[in-house]
């Protein structure tokens, strides 16, 4: 039989272990928090509070199933705990179990309608499921109940950006940054919204500030590189992409972006090398395959271009430029009927595509069918008078006719 002294000693030990575990949890030392809280749970009867705290530590370590198991145990001991329900909802959300997250938040909000984090978490789960209208209502409710919650303003900005309401999204990200100047995700998302609006200088400013606060942030570096690329500052873009690849050698999208710049500059050896790396890491990246094919076309390597463009059309059958580029590759190989078949498919997708009529006219001209060439080139000119190449090719066809 346990003596009163032993019971008191166990209680004191349990309290000390629990306090140490909570201290590690606050400091972000989650491994030690789990160790201390686990030791505390071995002393004396089960504790809903200790289980929930260990669940939090597991969640911060991305051990979502272990976190949920602890929250489940805590809720068996104390079923009507809104805070633990919301914590479990967050774990479900992060583990991509959105309906479970919604159900837990709904249960928590029935118990505690004022629970701002419950509204915000349910909004995040709804947004993941694509229900942006309900998500917006929930996160706005969260802001009403906790106006100084930077995370809620950030989440509303993400939802609005997903709804293409970019101006309002920027306002939300700006408010989040007023409340927390070091909210790096809000700064990055504001940069993304500026970039989507074509405000590349403002986007670059946000990414640069994010890098000042968090040097070596790969997302900020890559995003700034894209903004520089869109702004036309290609040297700066290459510098940022190169810096990213020094930190992350397996970053396929960045190889792609740098490769497309080299292609525009006609530095085909570097462009091909980067695009090869992008495709090696992402074999189904049709855009990288397309750009690599364009290099082959520019160098007269029609068989190589045809291989890549056939895969492009397979991956993205409605890509008109893919069909037209494959048509040019076929024409380069003398396969005029195959080339015309691709232009026919392109015109089925868009009967008023000046590029499709232009390419079709070029192919008819190469095949010696000058009347058909003149008809298609004339149609290309009617659709877009700026097509100087079409005028030139029509003159050649007229001279041959």
Wavefront OBJ file of the C-alpha trace (Angstrom):
o trace
v 0.000 0.000 0.000
v 1.346 3.414 -0.993
v 1.999 5.698 1.974
v 0.870 9.301 2.144
v 4.520 10.352 1.929
v 5.019 8.350 -1.278
v 1.869 9.837 -2.800
v 3.102 13.336 -1.964
v 6.549 12.566 -3.379
v 5.034 11.224 -6.606
v 2.839 14.292 -6.945
v 5.812 16.610 -6.431
v 7.855 14.657 -9.005
v 4.980 14.739 -11.474
v 4.517 18.496 -11.032
v 8.235 19.098 -11.536
v 8.367 16.939 -14.664
v 5.239 18.638 -16.025
v 6.643 22.116 -15.397
v 9.924 21.189 -17.093
v 8.033 19.728 -20.054
v 5.925 22.869 -20.428
v 9.040 25.033 -20.231
v 10.662 23.045 -23.055
v 7.404 23.326 -25.022
v 7.390 27.149 -24.692
v 11.044 27.289 -25.776
v 10.441 25.145 -28.818
v 12.498 22.185 -27.596
v 9.773 19.719 -28.489
v 11.829 16.527 -28.196
v 12.684 17.276 -24.580
v 9.123 18.397 -23.931
v 7.890 14.970 -25.042
v 10.470 13.235 -22.819
v 9.525 15.196 -19.700
v 5.774 15.059 -20.256
v 5.954 11.313 -20.952
v 7.846 10.843 -17.689
v 5.212 12.894 -15.857
v 2.418 10.762 -17.317
v 4.034 7.628 -15.925
v 3.697 9.017 -12.399
v 0.181 8.902 -10.994
v -3.186 8.775 -12.769
v -3.769 9.939 -16.356
v -3.947 13.704 -16.815
v -5.918 15.395 -19.596
v -3.726 18.497 -19.345
v -0.441 16.569 -19.646
v -1.783 14.507 -22.542
v -2.895 17.646 -24.391
v 0.483 19.300 -23.795
v 2.343 16.265 -25.106
v -0.043 16.281 -28.070
v 1.005 19.873 -28.745
v 4.690 18.870 -28.622
v 4.071 16.020 -31.064
v 2.117 18.361 -33.352
v 4.938 20.890 -33.449
v 7.248 18.016 -34.445
v 4.824 17.176 -37.296
v 4.008 13.847 -35.593
v 0.321 14.325 -36.297
v -0.911 10.784 -35.612
v 0.813 10.724 -32.218
v -0.616 14.164 -31.479
v -4.136 13.030 -32.356
v -3.749 9.940 -30.169
v -2.872 12.143 -27.178
v -5.693 14.575 -27.882
v -8.091 11.609 -28.157
v -6.950 10.369 -24.740
v -7.272 13.854 -23.239
v -10.805 14.226 -24.594
v -11.838 10.857 -23.163
v -10.919 12.254 -19.764
v -12.397 15.690 -20.408
v -14.797 15.592 -23.379
v -16.039 19.194 -23.285
v -12.654 20.887 -23.769
v -12.888 23.347 -26.673
v -9.155 24.109 -26.597
v -8.166 20.463 -27.052
v -10.797 19.994 -29.766
v -9.276 22.883 -31.706
v -5.757 21.544 -31.156
v -6.853 18.187 -32.534
v -8.521 19.993 -35.450
v -5.196 21.686 -36.278
v -3.439 18.314 -36.257
v -6.118 16.894 -38.569
v -5.802 19.927 -40.864
v -2.024 19.620 -41.073
v -2.405 15.891 -41.766
v -4.774 16.747 -44.650
v -7.850 15.333 -42.906
v -9.961 18.405 -43.506
v -13.431 17.053 -42.727
v -12.235 15.789 -39.340
v -10.760 19.233 -38.685
v -14.077 20.889 -39.589
v -16.027 18.519 -37.332
v -13.724 19.187 -34.354
v -13.907 22.946 -34.832
v -17.678 22.836 -35.093
v -17.866 20.881 -31.841
v -15.507 23.348 -30.168
v -17.505 26.353 -31.377
v -20.721 24.865 -29.990
v -18.984 24.780 -26.604
v -17.201 28.130 -26.970
v -18.529 30.385 -29.783
v -15.991 33.040 -28.809
v -13.044 30.737 -29.625
v -11.330 32.765 -32.389
v -8.781 30.056 -33.170
v -11.654 27.627 -33.713
v -13.176 29.916 -36.352
v -9.781 30.449 -37.975
v -8.891 26.755 -38.046
v -12.232 25.777 -39.541
v -11.688 28.456 -42.181
v -8.314 26.936 -43.078
v -9.856 23.472 -43.481
v -12.754 24.801 -45.573
v -10.312 26.661 -47.816
v -8.350 23.452 -48.334
v -11.563 21.795 -49.526
v -12.162 24.698 -51.919
v -15.156 26.174 -50.046
v -13.725 29.694 -50.109
v -17.006 31.530 -49.386
v -17.591 29.680 -46.103
v -13.899 29.939 -45.292
v -14.027 33.714 -45.759
v -17.047 33.997 -43.456
v -15.346 31.941 -40.745
v -12.031 33.782 -40.828
v -13.846 37.127 -40.794
v -15.678 35.929 -37.683
v -12.296 35.051 -36.169
v -11.051 38.590 -36.871
v -14.212 40.082 -35.349
v -13.536 38.143 -32.143
v -9.748 38.722 -32.134
v -8.925 41.844 -34.181
v -5.241 41.769 -33.183
v -4.675 38.193 -34.392
v -2.075 38.590 -37.159
v -2.507 34.964 -38.225
v -6.229 35.466 -38.865
v -5.564 38.483 -41.093
v -2.913 36.447 -42.903
v -5.312 33.528 -43.437
v -8.017 35.841 -44.765
v -5.461 37.238 -47.184
v -4.623 33.725 -48.399
v -8.319 32.949 -48.905
v -8.930 36.216 -50.758
v -5.898 35.609 -52.954
v -7.315 32.173 -53.754
v -10.520 33.966 -54.784
v -8.444 36.355 -56.961
v -9.422 39.310 -54.768
v -5.807 40.463 -54.784
v -6.279 44.063 -53.666
v -8.164 42.966 -50.539
v -5.649 40.172 -49.984
v -2.825 42.730 -49.984
v -4.745 44.802 -47.436
v -5.042 41.734 -45.176
v -1.356 40.833 -45.503
v -0.457 44.460 -44.747
v -2.597 44.390 -41.602
v -0.961 41.129 -40.518
v 2.438 42.784 -40.941
v 1.325 45.826 -38.929
v 0.468 43.451 -36.099
v 3.596 41.325 -36.561
v 6.386 42.822 -38.673
v 8.210 39.462 -38.650
v 5.344 37.447 -40.128
v 7.424 36.146 -43.046
v 4.579 34.192 -44.675
v 2.440 37.335 -44.833
v 5.323 39.240 -46.417
v 5.907 36.515 -48.998
v 2.208 36.204 -49.818
v 1.909 39.977 -50.203
v 4.840 39.784 -52.598
v 3.079 37.019 -54.556
v -0.111 39.118 -54.762
v 1.844 42.159 -55.994
v 3.554 39.954 -58.587
v 0.238 38.575 -59.844
v -0.968 42.168 -60.269
v 2.146 43.017 -62.267
v 3.564 45.243 -59.505
v 6.971 43.620 -59.760
v 8.919 46.392 -57.971
v 6.646 46.121 -54.924
v 6.929 42.331 -55.010
v 10.726 42.580 -55.116
v 10.626 44.947 -52.125
v 8.629 42.423 -50.083
v 10.892 39.525 -51.005
v 13.993 41.582 -50.224
v 12.620 42.522 -46.803
v 11.821 38.864 -46.132
v 15.432 38.023 -46.993
v 16.717 40.771 -44.716
v 14.792 39.209 -41.840
v 15.523 35.618 -42.865
v 18.729 35.415 -44.940
v 18.880 32.323 -47.095
v 15.098 31.899 -47.258
v 14.840 29.814 -50.425
v 11.207 30.712 -51.085
v 11.969 34.435 -50.912
v 15.053 34.081 -53.133
v 13.242 32.051 -55.767
v 10.194 34.311 -55.725
v 12.346 37.424 -56.053
v 14.126 35.804 -58.981
v 10.779 35.223 -60.711
v 9.761 38.841 -60.056
v 13.066 40.084 -61.515
v 12.507 37.812 -64.525
v 9.006 39.200 -65.118
v 10.332 42.755 -64.673
v 12.966 42.076 -67.324
v 15.964 42.328 -64.982
v 17.426 39.036 -66.160
v 20.887 39.393 -64.591
v 19.362 39.814 -61.126
v 16.989 36.916 -61.806
v 19.878 34.626 -62.728
v 21.786 35.732 -59.611
v 18.829 34.832 -57.364
v 18.182 31.507 -59.101
v 21.857 30.604 -58.829
v 21.805 31.450 -55.112
v 18.788 29.155 -54.654
v 20.532 26.291 -56.444
v 23.569 26.682 -54.195
v 21.237 26.071 -51.241
v 18.936 23.491 -52.891
v 20.620 21.582 -55.678
v 17.478 19.519 -56.397
v 15.138 22.463 -57.036
v 13.669 21.578 -60.440
v 11.444 24.677 -60.889
v 14.418 26.991 -60.383
v 16.481 25.123 -62.998
v 13.483 25.619 -65.302
v 13.262 29.374 -64.677
v 16.993 29.922 -65.149
v 16.968 27.726 -68.243
v 14.221 29.774 -69.903
v 16.252 32.953 -69.381
v 19.309 31.362 -70.983
v 17.084 30.252 -73.873
v 15.819 33.805 -74.433
v 19.449 34.950 -74.454
v 20.239 32.197 -76.972
v 22.788 30.716 -74.597
v 21.556 27.329 -75.720
v 24.214 25.188 -74.020
v 23.385 26.575 -70.560
v 19.668 26.604 -71.316
v 19.680 22.953 -72.362
v 21.747 21.977 -69.307
v 19.295 23.672 -66.922
v 16.231 22.308 -68.688
v 17.752 18.813 -68.654
v 18.135 19.156 -64.872
v 14.560 20.396 -64.507
v 13.208 17.474 -66.544
v 15.356 14.939 -64.692
v 13.724 16.060 -61.444
v 10.231 16.544 -62.907
v 9.884 14.261 -65.978
v 6.271 15.356 -66.588
v 7.085 19.076 -66.622
v 5.620 19.851 -70.043
v 6.794 23.474 -69.933
v 10.441 22.422 -69.523
v 10.036 19.866 -72.327
v 8.501 22.559 -74.537
v 11.358 25.008 -73.968
v 13.950 22.303 -74.580
v 12.169 21.461 -77.838
v 12.253 25.122 -78.891
v 16.041 25.066 -78.495
v 16.212 21.993 -80.723
v 13.994 23.721 -83.308
v 16.209 26.818 -83.260
v 19.237 24.600 -83.892
v 17.532 22.626 -86.671
v 17.437 19.436 -84.583
v 13.932 18.505 -85.707
v 13.992 14.853 -84.624
v 15.000 15.814 -81.056
v 12.360 18.545 -81.011
v 9.710 16.086 -82.211
v 10.450 13.680 -79.349
v 9.957 16.372 -76.703
v 6.963 17.961 -78.408
v 5.160 14.626 -78.731
v 5.470 14.255 -74.961
v 4.313 17.863 -74.490
v 1.168 17.210 -76.541
v 0.568 13.969 -74.641
v 0.796 15.799 -71.293
v -1.111 18.891 -72.418
v -3.210 18.065 -75.512
v -4.934 21.487 -75.559
v -1.682 23.468 -75.718
v -1.895 25.198 -79.093
v 1.754 26.312 -79.130
v 2.736 22.706 -78.441
v 0.771 21.474 -81.457
v 2.103 24.237 -83.693
v 5.695 23.670 -82.607
v 5.314 19.955 -83.296
v 3.908 20.857 -86.708
v 7.074 22.870 -87.434
v 9.261 19.954 -86.294
v 7.351 17.575 -88.599
v 7.661 20.054 -91.463
v 11.390 20.295 -90.828
v 11.558 16.529 -91.296
v 9.477 16.721 -94.478
v 6.413 15.139 -92.844
v 3.950 17.685 -94.183
v 0.775 15.648 -93.673
v 1.589 15.095 -89.999
v 2.371 18.784 -89.674
v -0.944 19.783 -91.261
v -2.796 17.370 -88.961
v -1.369 19.228 -85.941
v -2.406 22.617 -87.337
v -5.893 21.210 -87.968
v -6.101 20.130 -84.331
v -4.891 23.562 -83.217
v -7.620 25.250 -85.293
v -10.232 22.949 -83.749
v -9.151 24.337 -80.377
v -9.178 27.950 -81.641
v -10.468 28.646 -85.138
v -9.334 32.274 -84.892
v -5.741 31.572 -83.911
v -3.555 33.738 -86.178
v -0.526 31.658 -85.224
v -2.255 28.452 -86.348
v -3.173 29.955 -89.740
v 0.356 31.311 -90.088
v 2.032 27.957 -89.382
v -0.465 26.164 -91.622
v 0.348 28.632 -94.405
v 4.085 28.080 -93.954
v 3.643 24.308 -94.193
v 1.482 24.536 -97.335
v 4.139 26.809 -98.848
v 6.917 24.303 -98.054
v 4.790 21.519 -99.536
v 4.392 23.527 -102.753
v 0.642 24.091 -102.259
v 0.813 27.832 -102.806
v -2.877 28.615 -103.211
v -3.644 26.995 -99.837
v -0.632 28.781 -98.372
v -1.886 32.168 -99.583
v -5.357 31.521 -98.163
v -4.059 30.626 -94.694
v -1.499 33.412 -94.582
v -4.131 35.939 -95.653
v -6.386 34.717 -92.858
v -3.508 35.103 -90.383
v -3.041 38.712 -91.535
v -6.788 39.429 -91.221
v -6.738 38.127 -87.652
v -3.569 40.014 -86.697
v -2.214 42.719 -88.981
v 1.044 42.811 -87.026
v 2.117 39.455 -88.461
v 4.933 40.748 -90.658
v 6.180 37.190 -91.214
v 2.819 36.288 -92.723
v 3.081 39.202 -95.194
v 6.547 38.078 -96.179
v 5.563 34.439 -96.615
v 2.479 35.447 -98.614
v 4.686 37.433 -100.983
v 6.897 34.390 -101.468
v 3.872 32.210 -102.125
v 2.457 34.733 -104.616
v 5.762 34.761 -106.471
v 5.658 30.947 -106.663
v 1.996 30.752 -107.654
l 1 2 3 4 5 6 7 8 9 10 11 12 13 14 15 16 17 18 19 20 21 22 23 24 25 26 27 28 29 30 31 32 33 34 35 36 37 38 39 40 41 42 43 44 45 46 47 48 49 50 51 52 53 54 55 56 57 58 59 60 61 62 63 64 65 66 67 68 69 70 71 72 73 74 75 76 77 78 79 80 81 82 83 84 85 86 87 88 89 90 91 92 93 94 95 96 97 98 99 100 101 102 103 104 105 106 107 108 109 110 111 112 113 114 115 116 117 118 119 120 121 122 123 124 125 126 127 128 129 130 131 132 133 134 135 136 137 138 139 140 141 142 143 144 145 146 147 148 149 150 151 152 153 154 155 156 157 158 159 160 161 162 163 164 165 166 167 168 169 170 171 172 173 174 175 176 177 178 179 180 181 182 183 184 185 186 187 188 189 190 191 192 193 194 195 196 197 198 199 200 201 202 203 204 205 206 207 208 209 210 211 212 213 214 215 216 217 218 219 220 221 222 223 224 225 226 227 228 229 230 231 232 233 234 235 236 237 238 239 240 241 242 243 244 245 246 247 248 249 250 251 252 253 254 255 256 257 258 259 260 261 262 263 264 265 266 267 268 269 270 271 272 273 274 275 276 277 278 279 280 281 282 283 284 285 286 287 288 289 290 291 292 293 294 295 296 297 298 299 300 301 302 303 304 305 306 307 308 309 310 311 312 313 314 315 316 317 318 319 320 321 322 323 324 325 326 327 328 329 330 331 332 333 334 335 336 337 338 339 340 341 342 343 344 345 346 347 348 349 350 351 352 353 354 355 356 357 358 359 360 361 362 363 364 365 366 367 368 369 370 371 372 373 374 375 376 377 378 379 380 381 382 383 384 385 386 387 388 389 390 391 392 393 394 395 396 397 398 399 400 401
